[in-house]
Amino acid sequence: MEACKTISLVVYGATIFLGLPANAMALYVFYCHAKTRLTPNLIYMINLCLSDLVFVLFLPLKMLEMGQVDWGMPAFLCPLYNLFHFGTIYTSACFLTVVSVGRFLGAVYPIRYQVYKKPLYSCLISFGIWSLVGFHGLLLFLLENSRDTSSSLFAGNGTSCYTNFTKDQLYLLAPVRLELSVVLFFLPLAITSFCYVGCIRVLVSSHLHIRKKRRAVRVAVATLAVFIFCFAPYNISHVVAHLVQHPISHNGPLITSGHSQAEDENKTLQMALRTFCLSLQRGGGI
């Protein structure tokens, strides 16, 4: 456990050191392009960059929490931190999905898509994504406040943040996490896969230069790699947790709070690594 905590702290520190200036620079570049010509993809990339910046800015709070034995910070910071820390993984996934949908429509229906390719529509879609993720965050708050228990759903036993859940809390939380994963990860993954496969099929049979075709394939592979290697482990754990917490035999909760704590540290390490993945993705020209 100590080794996992040390590795997590090192990864978080490196992510802040590299991710903060990289995302700030990317946001500045996007802003300069937006002043010249604002496009739908540029709007999505700005929102994606803002999502990553929020994730990086809240990492110091996670480092403070991991470096202490007990959660010594104000209680309100724990649910607030988790809302942004865990929510940005889904906003990033959704914005990557709408970028893929735009590229698919531009490749398959180039003329018809120009009618709907307006910045206003992209702003409305972006607002809808933030609202959808925010709604799920509000749902977790309501679940926390509706439970008549001595310990908080987010703060666990009062001395930790989002760890050491009781069996009753895990039994309640498992289906909520499953719904989050299905709506905000597995569905976007299916849409993104369909769109990029369709784009590749159209581009391969087109008369574009071979260099542009290879770049399109790299973009598709890089995006799907982000979904699979950076987002999938965290969300697959939700599916596994639901199956264990709600078995067919209905024998009740089976996961102990100790297992939850180890699982949580693995998840936070995965989420720290995703910032590197998104940085590499931008480097690939997405």
C-alpha positions as protocol buffer text, in pm:
chain_id: "A"
residue {
  index: 1
  type: MET
  ca { x: 0 y: 0 z: 0 }
}
residue {
  index: 2
  type: GLU
  ca { x: 283 y: 241 z: 85 }
}
residue {
  index: 3
  type: ALA
  ca { x: 450 y: 167 z: -249 }
}
residue {
  index: 4
  type: CYS
  ca { x: 125 y: 241 z: -432 }
}
residue {
  index: 5
  type: LYS
  ca { x: 88 y: 569 z: -241 }
}
residue {
  index: 6
  type: THR
  ca { x: 445 y: 670 z: -322 }
}
residue {
  index: 7
  type: ILE
  ca { x: 400 y: 593 z: -691 }
}
residue {
  index: 8
  type: SER
  ca { x: 73 y: 785 z: -695 }
}
residue {
  index: 9
  type: LEU
  ca { x: 235 y: 1090 z: -534 }
}
residue {
  index: 10
  type: VAL
  ca { x: 519 y: 1083 z: -788 }
}
residue {
  index: 11
  type: VAL
  ca { x: 275 y: 1053 z: -1078 }
}
residue {
  index: 12
  type: TYR
  ca { x: 57 y: 1332 z: -943 }
}
residue {
  index: 13
  type: GLY
  ca { x: 358 y: 1560 z: -898 }
}
residue {
  index: 14
  type: ALA
  ca { x: 484 y: 1491 z: -1249 }
}
residue {
  index: 15
  type: THR
  ca { x: 133 y: 1542 z: -1388 }
}
residue {
  index: 16
  type: ILE
  ca { x: 106 y: 1884 z: -1223 }
}
residue {
  index: 17
  type: PHE
  ca { x: 458 y: 1983 z: -1336 }
}
residue {
  index: 18
  type: LEU
  ca { x: 395 y: 1882 z: -1698 }
}
residue {
  index: 19
  type: GLY
  ca { x: 18 y: 1907 z: -1731 }
}
residue {
  index: 20
  type: LEU
  ca { x: -37 y: 2257 z: -1594 }
}
residue {
  index: 21
  type: PRO
  ca { x: 192 y: 2446 z: -1837 }
}
residue {
  index: 22
  type: ALA
  ca { x: 102 y: 2217 z: -2127 }
}
residue {
  index: 23
  type: ASN
  ca { x: -272 y: 2269 z: -2085 }
}
residue {
  index: 24
  type: ALA
  ca { x: -230 y: 2641 z: -2018 }
}
residue {
  index: 25
  type: MET
  ca { x: -25 y: 2676 z: -2336 }
}
residue {
  index: 26
  type: ALA
  ca { x: -278 y: 2469 z: -2535 }
}
residue {
  index: 27
  type: LEU
  ca { x: -562 y: 2685 z: -2404 }
}
residue {
  index: 28
  type: TYR
  ca { x: -375 y: 3000 z: -2510 }
}
residue {
  index: 29
  type: VAL
  ca { x: -314 y: 2857 z: -2859 }
}
residue {
  index: 30
  type: PHE
  ca { x: -681 y: 2760 z: -2892 }
}
residue {
  index: 31
  type: TYR
  ca { x: -782 y: 3110 z: -2779 }
}
residue {
  index: 32
  type: CYS
  ca { x: -561 y: 3269 z: -3046 }
}
residue {
  index: 33
  type: HIS
  ca { x: -712 y: 3045 z: -3314 }
}
residue {
  index: 34
  type: ALA
  ca { x: -1063 y: 3120 z: -3186 }
}
residue {
  index: 35
  type: LYS
  ca { x: -1008 y: 3495 z: -3233 }
}
residue {
  index: 36
  type: THR
  ca { x: -924 y: 3431 z: -3598 }
}
residue {
  index: 37
  type: ARG
  ca { x: -1181 y: 3161 z: -3680 }
}
residue {
  index: 38
  type: LEU
  ca { x: -1404 y: 2981 z: -3432 }
}
residue {
  index: 39
  type: THR
  ca { x: -1491 y: 2627 z: -3544 }
}
residue {
  index: 40
  type: PRO
  ca { x: -1697 y: 2353 z: -3373 }
}
residue {
  index: 41
  type: ASN
  ca { x: -1393 y: 2130 z: -3317 }
}
residue {
  index: 42
  type: LEU
  ca { x: -1204 y: 2422 z: -3166 }
}
residue {
  index: 43
  type: ILE
  ca { x: -1486 y: 2480 z: -2919 }
}
residue {
  index: 44
  type: TYR
  ca { x: -1477 y: 2114 z: -2816 }
}
residue {
  index: 45
  type: MET
  ca { x: -1098 y: 2121 z: -2780 }
}
residue {
  index: 46
  type: ILE
  ca { x: -1119 y: 2431 z: -2560 }
}
residue {
  index: 47
  type: ASN
  ca { x: -1367 y: 2254 z: -2334 }
}
residue {
  index: 48
  type: LEU
  ca { x: -1150 y: 1942 z: -2332 }
}
residue {
  index: 49
  type: CYS
  ca { x: -852 y: 2153 z: -2231 }
}
residue {
  index: 50
  type: LEU
  ca { x: -1054 y: 2321 z: -1953 }
}
residue {
  index: 51
  type: SER
  ca { x: -1156 y: 1979 z: -1825 }
}
residue {
  index: 52
  type: ASP
  ca { x: -793 y: 1870 z: -1806 }
}
residue {
  index: 53
  type: LEU
  ca { x: -695 y: 2196 z: -1636 }
}
residue {
  index: 54
  type: VAL
  ca { x: -960 y: 2143 z: -1367 }
}
residue {
  index: 55
  type: PHE
  ca { x: -827 y: 1793 z: -1312 }
}
residue {
  index: 56
  type: VAL
  ca { x: -468 y: 1916 z: -1276 }
}
residue {
  index: 57
  type: LEU
  ca { x: -561 y: 2209 z: -1050 }
}
residue {
  index: 58
  type: PHE
  ca { x: -733 y: 1977 z: -802 }
}
residue {
  index: 59
  type: LEU
  ca { x: -445 y: 1729 z: -789 }
}
residue {
  index: 60
  type: PRO
  ca { x: -259 y: 1915 z: -508 }
}
residue {
  index: 61
  type: LEU
  ca { x: -561 y: 1855 z: -286 }
}
residue {
  index: 62
  type: LYS
  ca { x: -539 y: 1485 z: -362 }
}
residue {
  index: 63
  type: MET
  ca { x: -168 y: 1485 z: -281 }
}
residue {
  index: 64
  type: LEU
  ca { x: -238 y: 1649 z: 56 }
}
residue {
  index: 65
  type: GLU
  ca { x: -505 y: 1391 z: 131 }
}
residue {
  index: 66
  type: MET
  ca { x: -280 y: 1098 z: 39 }
}
residue {
  index: 67
  type: GLY
  ca { x: 10 y: 1236 z: 241 }
}
residue {
  index: 68
  type: GLN
  ca { x: -193 y: 1249 z: 562 }
}
residue {
  index: 69
  type: VAL
  ca { x: -311 y: 965 z: 779 }
}
residue {
  index: 70
  type: ASP
  ca { x: -647 y: 1134 z: 840 }
}
residue {
  index: 71
  type: TRP
  ca { x: -855 y: 1376 z: 631 }
}
residue {
  index: 72
  type: GLY
  ca { x: -767 y: 1696 z: 816 }
}
residue {
  index: 73
  type: MET
  ca { x: -910 y: 1947 z: 568 }
}
residue {
  index: 74
  type: PRO
  ca { x: -1260 y: 2104 z: 582 }
}
residue {
  index: 75
  type: ALA
  ca { x: -1533 y: 1848 z: 522 }
}
residue {
  index: 76
  type: PHE
  ca { x: -1687 y: 2035 z: 228 }
}
residue {
  index: 77
  type: LEU
  ca { x: -1364 y: 2003 z: 27 }
}
residue {
  index: 78
  type: CYS
  ca { x: -1398 y: 1626 z: 7 }
}
residue {
  index: 79
  type: PRO
  ca { x: -1724 y: 1608 z: -197 }
}
residue {
  index: 80
  type: LEU
  ca { x: -1621 y: 1918 z: -392 }
}
residue {
  index: 81
  type: TYR
  ca { x: -1286 y: 1767 z: -479 }
}
residue {
  index: 82
  type: ASN
  ca { x: -1439 y: 1435 z: -582 }
}
residue {
  index: 83
  type: LEU
  ca { x: -1699 y: 1608 z: -797 }
}
residue {
  index: 84
  type: PHE
  ca { x: -1425 y: 1768 z: -1008 }
}
residue {
  index: 85
  type: HIS
  ca { x: -1164 y: 1494 z: -980 }
}
residue {
  index: 86
  type: PHE
  ca { x: -1392 y: 1210 z: -1086 }
}
residue {
  index: 87
  type: GLY
  ca { x: -1618 y: 1419 z: -1308 }
}
residue {
  index: 88
  type: THR
  ca { x: -1347 y: 1538 z: -1546 }
}
residue {
  index: 89
  type: ILE
  ca { x: -1285 y: 1182 z: -1665 }
}
residue {
  index: 90
  type: TYR
  ca { x: -1638 y: 1180 z: -1806 }
}
residue {
  index: 91
  type: THR
  ca { x: -1635 y: 1531 z: -1951 }
}
residue {
  index: 92
  type: SER
  ca { x: -1312 y: 1443 z: -2134 }
}
residue {
  index: 93
  type: ALA
  ca { x: -1466 y: 1122 z: -2270 }
}
residue {
  index: 94
  type: CYS
  ca { x: -1778 y: 1306 z: -2390 }
}
residue {
  index: 95
  type: PHE
  ca { x: -1583 y: 1583 z: -2563 }
}
residue {
  index: 96
  type: LEU
  ca { x: -1361 y: 1329 z: -2738 }
}
residue {
  index: 97
  type: THR
  ca { x: -1682 y: 1162 z: -2855 }
}
residue {
  index: 98
  type: VAL
  ca { x: -1840 y: 1475 z: -3002 }
}
residue {
  index: 99
  type: VAL
  ca { x: -1512 y: 1549 z: -3183 }
}
residue {
  index: 100
  type: SER
  ca { x: -1528 y: 1203 z: -3339 }
}
residue {
  index: 101
  type: VAL
  ca { x: -1893 y: 1254 z: -3438 }
}
residue {
  index: 102
  type: GLY
  ca { x: -1803 y: 1581 z: -3610 }
}
residue {
  index: 103
  type: ARG
  ca { x: -1523 y: 1418 z: -3803 }
}
residue {
  index: 104
  type: PHE
  ca { x: -1748 y: 1129 z: -3904 }
}
residue {
  index: 105
  type: LEU
  ca { x: -2021 y: 1361 z: -4032 }
}
residue {
  index: 106
  type: GLY
  ca { x: -1763 y: 1574 z: -4214 }
}
residue {
  index: 107
  type: ALA
  ca { x: -1619 y: 1267 z: -4387 }
}
residue {
  index: 108
  type: VAL
  ca { x: -1942 y: 1083 z: -4471 }
}
residue {
  index: 109
  type: TYR
  ca { x: -2179 y: 1378 z: -4526 }
}
residue {
  index: 110
  type: PRO
  ca { x: -1945 y: 1668 z: -4614 }
}
residue {
  index: 111
  type: ILE
  ca { x: -2205 y: 1889 z: -4786 }
}
residue {
  index: 112
  type: ARG
  ca { x: -2502 y: 1828 z: -4557 }
}
residue {
  index: 113
  type: TYR
  ca { x: -2288 y: 1864 z: -4245 }
}
residue {
  index: 114
  type: GLN
  ca { x: -2182 y: 2217 z: -4342 }
}
residue {
  index: 115
  type: VAL
  ca { x: -2539 y: 2337 z: -4279 }
}
residue {
  index: 116
  type: TYR
  ca { x: -2521 y: 2231 z: -3914 }
}
residue {
  index: 117
  type: LYS
  ca { x: -2152 y: 2306 z: -3857 }
}
residue {
  index: 118
  type: LYS
  ca { x: -2207 y: 2622 z: -3655 }
}
residue {
  index: 119
  type: PRO
  ca { x: -2028 y: 2740 z: -3339 }
}
residue {
  index: 120
  type: LEU
  ca { x: -2363 y: 2808 z: -3168 }
}
residue {
  index: 121
  type: TYR
  ca { x: -2461 y: 2441 z: -3192 }
}
residue {
  index: 122
  type: SER
  ca { x: -2123 y: 2336 z: -3056 }
}
residue {
  index: 123
  type: CYS
  ca { x: -2163 y: 2573 z: -2761 }
}
residue {
  index: 124
  type: LEU
  ca { x: -2504 y: 2424 z: -2684 }
}
residue {
  index: 125
  type: ILE
  ca { x: -2365 y: 2071 z: -2704 }
}
residue {
  index: 126
  type: SER
  ca { x: -2076 y: 2168 z: -2476 }
}
residue {
  index: 127
  type: PHE
  ca { x: -2320 y: 2316 z: -2226 }
}
residue {
  index: 128
  type: GLY
  ca { x: -2523 y: 1995 z: -2243 }
}
residue {
  index: 129
  type: ILE
  ca { x: -2217 y: 1781 z: -2166 }
}
residue {
  index: 130
  type: TRP
  ca { x: -2119 y: 1988 z: -1863 }
}
residue {
  index: 131
  type: SER
  ca { x: -2482 y: 1983 z: -1746 }
}
residue {
  index: 132
  type: LEU
  ca { x: -2508 y: 1605 z: -1787 }
}
residue {
  index: 133
  type: VAL
  ca { x: -2193 y: 1540 z: -1587 }
}
residue {
  index: 134
  type: GLY
  ca { x: -2298 y: 1799 z: -1330 }
}
residue {
  index: 135
  type: PHE
  ca { x: -2636 y: 1632 z: -1294 }
}
residue {
  index: 136
  type: HIS
  ca { x: -2471 y: 1303 z: -1207 }
}
residue {
  index: 137
  type: GLY
  ca { x: -2253 y: 1483 z: -956 }
}
residue {
  index: 138
  type: LEU
  ca { x: -2565 y: 1637 z: -802 }
}
residue {
  index: 139
  type: LEU
  ca { x: -2719 y: 1291 z: -791 }
}
residue {
  index: 140
  type: LEU
  ca { x: -2432 y: 1168 z: -576 }
}
residue {
  index: 141
  type: PHE
  ca { x: -2478 y: 1464 z: -342 }
}
residue {
  index: 142
  type: LEU
  ca { x: -2848 y: 1383 z: -306 }
}
residue {
  index: 143
  type: LEU
  ca { x: -2772 y: 1019 z: -234 }
}
residue {
  index: 144
  type: GLU
  ca { x: -2528 y: 1124 z: 34 }
}
residue {
  index: 145
  type: ASN
  ca { x: -2773 y: 1355 z: 203 }
}
residue {
  index: 146
  type: SER
  ca { x: -3065 y: 1111 z: 181 }
}
residue {
  index: 147
  type: ARG
  ca { x: -2885 y: 832 z: 369 }
}
residue {
  index: 148
  type: ASP
  ca { x: -2959 y: 825 z: 742 }
}
residue {
  index: 149
  type: THR
  ca { x: -2618 y: 696 z: 841 }
}
residue {
  index: 150
  type: SER
  ca { x: -2353 y: 818 z: 1079 }
}
residue {
  index: 151
  type: SER
  ca { x: -2083 y: 821 z: 810 }
}
residue {
  index: 152
  type: SER
  ca { x: -2077 y: 1018 z: 489 }
}
residue {
  index: 153
  type: LEU
  ca { x: -2090 y: 854 z: 150 }
}
residue {
  index: 154
  type: PHE
  ca { x: -1799 y: 1067 z: 35 }
}
residue {
  index: 155
  type: ALA
  ca { x: -1599 y: 1106 z: 354 }
}
residue {
  index: 156
  type: GLY
  ca { x: -1633 y: 746 z: 472 }
}
residue {
  index: 157
  type: ASN
  ca { x: -1562 y: 731 z: 845 }
}
residue {
  index: 158
  type: GLY
  ca { x: -1497 y: 1105 z: 878 }
}
residue {
  index: 159
  type: THR
  ca { x: -1117 y: 1070 z: 873 }
}
residue {
  index: 160
  type: SER
  ca { x: -1072 y: 983 z: 505 }
}
residue {
  index: 161
  type: CYS
  ca { x: -1203 y: 1106 z: 173 }
}
residue {
  index: 162
  type: TYR
  ca { x: -1395 y: 872 z: -55 }
}
residue {
  index: 163
  type: THR
  ca { x: -1242 y: 560 z: 104 }
}
residue {
  index: 164
  type: ASN
  ca { x: -1326 y: 301 z: 370 }
}
residue {
  index: 165
  type: PHE
  ca { x: -1692 y: 264 z: 273 }
}
residue {
  index: 166
  type: THR
  ca { x: -1926 y: 56 z: 486 }
}
residue {
  index: 167
  type: LYS
  ca { x: -2101 y: -242 z: 327 }
}
residue {
  index: 168
  type: ASP
  ca { x: -2430 y: -51 z: 312 }
}
residue {
  index: 169
  type: GLN
  ca { x: -2262 y: 243 z: 139 }
}
residue {
  index: 170
  type: LEU
  ca { x: -2094 y: 16 z: -115 }
}
residue {
  index: 171
  type: TYR
  ca { x: -2422 y: -161 z: -184 }
}
residue {
  index: 172
  type: LEU
  ca { x: -2583 y: 177 z: -258 }
}
residue {
  index: 173
  type: LEU
  ca { x: -2290 y: 320 z: -453 }
}
residue {
  index: 174
  type: ALA
  ca { x: -2227 y: 24 z: -688 }
}
residue {
  index: 175
  type: PRO
  ca { x: -2538 y: 69 z: -912 }
}
residue {
  index: 176
  type: VAL
  ca { x: -2482 y: 446 z: -927 }
}
residue {
  index: 177
  type: ARG
  ca { x: -2125 y: 396 z: -1046 }
}
residue {
  index: 178
  type: LEU
  ca { x: -2248 y: 141 z: -1300 }
}
residue {
  index: 179
  type: GLU
  ca { x: -2497 y: 392 z: -1441 }
}
residue {
  index: 180
  type: LEU
  ca { x: -2223 y: 654 z: -1463 }
}
residue {
  index: 181
  type: SER
  ca { x: -2000 y: 417 z: -1657 }
}
residue {
  index: 182
  type: VAL
  ca { x: -2273 y: 304 z: -1898 }
}
residue {
  index: 183
  type: VAL
  ca { x: -2404 y: 653 z: -1981 }
}
residue {
  index: 184
  type: LEU
  ca { x: -2080 y: 852 z: -1971 }
}
residue {
  index: 185
  type: PHE
  ca { x: -1818 y: 599 z: -2080 }
}
residue {
  index: 186
  type: PHE
  ca { x: -1938 y: 282 z: -2253 }
}
residue {
  index: 187
  type: LEU
  ca { x: -2193 y: 465 z: -2470 }
}
residue {
  index: 188
  type: PRO
  ca { x: -1939 y: 734 z: -2575 }
}
residue {
  index: 189
  type: LEU
  ca { x: -1685 y: 457 z: -2642 }
}
residue {
  index: 190
  type: ALA
  ca { x: -1930 y: 277 z: -2872 }
}
residue {
  index: 191
  type: ILE
  ca { x: -2013 y: 600 z: -3056 }
}
residue {
  index: 192
  type: THR
  ca { x: -1647 y: 698 z: -3091 }
}
residue {
  index: 193
  type: SER
  ca { x: -1551 y: 353 z: -3221 }
}
residue {
  index: 194
  type: PHE
  ca { x: -1832 y: 357 z: -3477 }
}
residue {
  index: 195
  type: CYS
  ca { x: -1742 y: 708 z: -3596 }
}
residue {
  index: 196
  type: TYR
  ca { x: -1369 y: 649 z: -3639 }
}
residue {
  index: 197
  type: VAL
  ca { x: -1418 y: 312 z: -3809 }
}
residue {
  index: 198
  type: GLY
  ca { x: -1658 y: 486 z: -4049 }
}
residue {
  index: 199
  type: CYS
  ca { x: -1410 y: 769 z: -4107 }
}
residue {
  index: 200
  type: ILE
  ca { x: -1128 y: 529 z: -4186 }
}
residue {
  index: 201
  type: ARG
  ca { x: -1344 y: 333 z: -4430 }
}
residue {
  index: 202
  type: VAL
  ca { x: -1438 y: 650 z: -4618 }
}
residue {
  index: 203
  type: LEU
  ca { x: -1086 y: 794 z: -4622 }
}
residue {
  index: 204
  type: VAL
  ca { x: -923 y: 471 z: -4736 }
}
residue {
  index: 205
  type: SER
  ca { x: -1140 y: 467 z: -5048 }
}
residue {
  index: 206
  type: SER
  ca { x: -1095 y: 839 z: -5112 }
}
residue {
  index: 207
  type: HIS
  ca { x: -835 y: 1015 z: -5327 }
}
residue {
  index: 208
  type: LEU
  ca { x: -664 y: 1194 z: -5038 }
}
residue {
  index: 209
  type: HIS
  ca { x: -287 y: 1195 z: -5014 }
}
residue {
  index: 210
  type: ILE
  ca { x: -145 y: 894 z: -4833 }
}
residue {
  index: 211
  type: ARG
  ca { x: 4 y: 1121 z: -4566 }
}
residue {
  index: 212
  type: LYS
  ca { x: -341 y: 1258 z: -4473 }
}
residue {
  index: 213
  type: LYS
  ca { x: -482 y: 906 z: -4461 }
}
residue {
  index: 214
  type: ARG
  ca { x: -209 y: 795 z: -4223 }
}
residue {
  index: 215
  type: ARG
  ca { x: -268 y: 1097 z: -4003 }
}
residue {
  index: 216
  type: ALA
  ca { x: -639 y: 1016 z: -3984 }
}
residue {
  index: 217
  type: VAL
  ca { x: -560 y: 660 z: -3879 }
}
residue {
  index: 218
  type: ARG
  ca { x: -317 y: 786 z: -3612 }
}
residue {
  index: 219
  type: VAL
  ca { x: -582 y: 1019 z: -3474 }
}
residue {
  index: 220
  type: ALA
  ca { x: -838 y: 738 z: -3455 }
}
residue {
  index: 221
  type: VAL
  ca { x: -596 y: 496 z: -3292 }
}
residue {
  index: 222
  type: ALA
  ca { x: -476 y: 757 z: -3042 }
}
residue {
  index: 223
  type: THR
  ca { x: -831 y: 848 z: -2937 }
}
residue {
  index: 224
  type: LEU
  ca { x: -939 y: 486 z: -2896 }
}
residue {
  index: 225
  type: ALA
  ca { x: -619 y: 417 z: -2702 }
}
residue {
  index: 226
  type: VAL
  ca { x: -710 y: 695 z: -2457 }
}
residue {
  index: 227
  type: PHE
  ca { x: -1052 y: 536 z: -2404 }
}
residue {
  index: 228
  type: ILE
  ca { x: -915 y: 185 z: -2362 }
}
residue {
  index: 229
  type: PHE
  ca { x: -599 y: 240 z: -2159 }
}
residue {
  index: 230
  type: CYS
  ca { x: -685 y: 557 z: -1963 }
}
residue {
  index: 231
  type: PHE
  ca { x: -1061 y: 546 z: -1910 }
}
residue {
  index: 232
  type: ALA
  ca { x: -1157 y: 178 z: -1937 }
}
residue {
  index: 233
  type: PRO
  ca { x: -986 y: 34 z: -1623 }
}
residue {
  index: 234
  type: TYR
  ca { x: -1160 y: 285 z: -1397 }
}
residue {
  index: 235
  type: ASN
  ca { x: -1503 y: 217 z: -1550 }
}
residue {
  index: 236
  type: ILE
  ca { x: -1464 y: -159 z: -1579 }
}
residue {
  index: 237
  type: SER
  ca { x: -1404 y: -161 z: -1204 }
}
residue {
  index: 238
  type: HIS
  ca { x: -1753 y: -13 z: -1163 }
}
residue {
  index: 239
  type: VAL
  ca { x: -1904 y: -303 z: -1358 }
}
residue {
  index: 240
  type: VAL
  ca { x: -1711 y: -557 z: -1151 }
}
residue {
  index: 241
  type: ALA
  ca { x: -1810 y: -383 z: -827 }
}
residue {
  index: 242
  type: HIS
  ca { x: -2177 y: -391 z: -927 }
}
residue {
  index: 243
  type: LEU
  ca { x: -2163 y: -762 z: -1012 }
}
residue {
  index: 244
  type: VAL
  ca { x: -1999 y: -839 z: -678 }
}
residue {
  index: 245
  type: GLN
  ca { x: -2226 y: -613 z: -478 }
}
residue {
  index: 246
  type: HIS
  ca { x: -2543 y: -736 z: -648 }
}
residue {
  index: 247
  type: PRO
  ca { x: -2493 y: -1106 z: -728 }
}
residue {
  index: 248
  type: ILE
  ca { x: -2773 y: -1314 z: -877 }
}
residue {
  index: 249
  type: SER
  ca { x: -2810 y: -1509 z: -554 }
}
residue {
  index: 250
  type: HIS
  ca { x: -2880 y: -1181 z: -367 }
}
residue {
  index: 251
  type: ASN
  ca { x: -2655 y: -1275 z: -78 }
}
residue {
  index: 252
  type: GLY
  ca { x: -2580 y: -909 z: -1 }
}
residue {
  index: 253
  type: PRO
  ca { x: -2264 y: -700 z: -9 }
}
residue {
  index: 254
  type: LEU
  ca { x: -1937 y: -889 z: -40 }
}
residue {
  index: 255
  type: ILE
  ca { x: -1672 y: -617 z: -77 }
}
residue {
  index: 256
  type: THR
  ca { x: -1512 y: -502 z: 247 }
}
residue {
  index: 257
  type: SER
  ca { x: -1403 y: -148 z: 323 }
}
residue {
  index: 258
  type: GLY
  ca { x: -1038 y: -252 z: 314 }
}
residue {
  index: 259
  type: HIS
  ca { x: -1075 y: -374 z: -43 }
}
residue {
  index: 260
  type: SER
  ca { x: -1244 y: -47 z: -131 }
}
residue {
  index: 261
  type: GLN
  ca { x: -948 y: 153 z: -8 }
}
residue {
  index: 262
  type: ALA
  ca { x: -699 y: -44 z: -218 }
}
residue {
  index: 263
  type: GLU
  ca { x: -931 y: -20 z: -517 }
}
residue {
  index: 264
  type: ASP
  ca { x: -961 y: 356 z: -473 }
}
residue {
  index: 265
  type: GLU
  ca { x: -584 y: 407 z: -478 }
}
residue {
  index: 266
  type: ASN
  ca { x: -559 y: 205 z: -799 }
}
residue {
  index: 267
  type: LYS
  ca { x: -831 y: 420 z: -954 }
}
residue {
  index: 268
  type: THR
  ca { x: -669 y: 748 z: -859 }
}
residue {
  index: 269
  type: LEU
  ca { x: -341 y: 629 z: -1010 }
}
residue {
  index: 270
  type: GLN
  ca { x: -523 y: 545 z: -1334 }
}
residue {
  index: 271
  type: MET
  ca { x: -680 y: 891 z: -1343 }
}
residue {
  index: 272
  type: ALA
  ca { x: -347 y: 1061 z: -1294 }
}
residue {
  index: 273
  type: LEU
  ca { x: -204 y: 869 z: -1587 }
}
residue {
  index: 274
  type: ARG
  ca { x: -489 y: 977 z: -1814 }
}
residue {
  index: 275
  type: THR
  ca { x: -357 y: 1336 z: -1823 }
}
residue {
  index: 276
  type: PHE
  ca { x: -40 y: 1206 z: -1986 }
}
residue {
  index: 277
  type: CYS
  ca { x: -252 y: 1017 z: -2238 }
}
residue {
  index: 278
  type: LEU
  ca { x: -448 y: 1327 z: -2331 }
}
residue {
  index: 279
  type: SER
  ca { x: -128 y: 1528 z: -2365 }
}
residue {
  index: 280
  type: LEU
  ca { x: 11 y: 1267 z: -2601 }
}
residue {
  index: 281
  type: GLN
  ca { x: -314 y: 1277 z: -2793 }
}
residue {
  index: 282
  type: ARG
  ca { x: -285 y: 1651 z: -2852 }
}
residue {
  index: 283
  type: GLY
  ca { x: 73 y: 1598 z: -2955 }
}
residue {
  index: 284
  type: GLY
  ca { x: -61 y: 1364 z: -3220 }
}
residue {
  index: 285
  type: GLY
  ca { x: -268 y: 1644 z: -3365 }
}
residue {
  index: 286
  type: ILE
  ca { x: -613 y: 1557 z: -3233 }
}
